[in-house]
Amino acid sequence: MPRQRPRPSEEREAARRALVERLKKARAERDKALEAAQKAIEEAEQKFWRAVGSEVKSYHGAQGDTAEFLDYTRDHVLKQVKKHQGGTA
């Protein structure tokens, strides 16, 4: 036999509204933290690829050596450097 839902009461409705408010607050805090984390990731990627961009210009053949060390293709290195330096590689 299926369970019946409890009858609505003012106390239950007040508890339900409070629950919804707490959940909204928790979701907003999570969204804010995830946004901050994504921003930190993007900043770290930009800083890393800018540093790589400086290094690949350090001597003839450095792009190949960099790609080998980082275990990326030369094309990937070039594209990431261009992406994070506004197209200058």
C-alpha positions as CSV (number, residue, x, y, z in Angstrom):
1,M,0.0,0.0,0.0
2,P,1.5,3.4,-1.0
3,R,2.4,5.8,1.7
4,Q,0.3,8.8,2.0
5,R,1.9,12.2,2.1
6,P,1.4,14.1,5.4
7,R,-1.3,16.7,5.4
8,P,-0.2,20.2,4.8
9,S,0.3,22.3,7.9
10,E,1.7,25.7,8.5
11,E,4.6,24.2,10.4
12,R,5.5,21.9,7.5
13,E,5.1,24.7,5.0
14,A,7.4,27.0,7.0
15,A,10.0,24.2,7.3
16,R,9.7,23.7,3.5
17,R,10.3,27.4,2.8
18,A,13.3,27.5,5.1
19,L,14.7,24.3,3.4
20,V,14.3,25.9,0.0
21,E,16.1,29.1,1.2
22,R,19.0,27.1,2.6
23,L,19.3,25.1,-0.6
24,K,19.2,28.3,-2.7
25,K,22.0,29.7,-0.5
26,A,24.1,26.5,-0.7
27,R,23.7,26.4,-4.5
28,A,24.7,30.1,-4.9
29,E,27.8,29.5,-2.7
30,R,28.7,26.5,-4.8
31,D,28.2,28.4,-8.1
32,K,30.4,31.2,-6.8
33,A,33.1,28.8,-5.7
34,L,33.0,27.0,-9.1
35,E,33.2,30.3,-10.9
36,A,36.3,31.3,-8.9
37,A,37.9,28.0,-9.5
38,Q,37.3,28.2,-13.2
39,K,38.8,31.7,-13.2
40,A,41.9,30.5,-11.3
41,I,42.3,27.6,-13.9
42,E,42.1,30.1,-16.8
43,E,44.7,32.4,-15.1
44,A,47.0,29.5,-14.5
45,E,46.7,28.3,-18.1
46,Q,47.4,31.8,-19.4
47,K,50.4,32.2,-17.2
48,F,51.8,28.8,-18.1
49,W,51.4,29.3,-21.9
50,R,52.9,32.7,-21.8
51,A,55.9,31.3,-20.0
52,V,56.1,28.5,-22.6
53,G,55.8,31.2,-25.4
54,S,58.8,33.0,-24.0
55,E,60.8,29.7,-23.8
56,V,60.0,28.5,-27.4
57,K,61.8,31.7,-28.7
58,S,64.9,31.1,-26.6
59,Y,66.9,29.3,-29.3
60,H,66.4,27.7,-32.7
61,G,64.6,24.3,-32.1
62,A,63.3,25.2,-28.7
63,Q,59.7,24.7,-29.8
64,G,60.4,21.1,-30.7
65,D,62.3,20.5,-27.5
66,T,59.5,22.1,-25.5
67,A,56.8,20.0,-27.2
68,E,58.9,16.9,-26.5
69,F,59.4,17.7,-22.9
70,L,55.8,18.7,-22.3
71,D,54.5,15.7,-24.2
72,Y,52.5,17.8,-26.6
73,T,52.7,18.2,-30.4
74,R,54.5,21.2,-31.8
75,D,51.2,22.3,-33.3
76,H,49.4,22.1,-29.9
77,V,52.2,24.2,-28.3
78,L,52.0,26.8,-31.1
79,K,48.2,27.0,-30.9
80,Q,48.1,27.3,-27.1
81,V,50.8,30.0,-27.1
82,K,48.9,32.0,-29.8
83,K,45.7,31.6,-27.9
84,H,47.1,32.8,-24.6
85,Q,49.3,35.6,-26.0
86,G,46.7,37.1,-28.3
87,G,48.2,35.5,-31.5
88,T,51.9,36.4,-31.0
89,A,54.1,33.4,-30.9
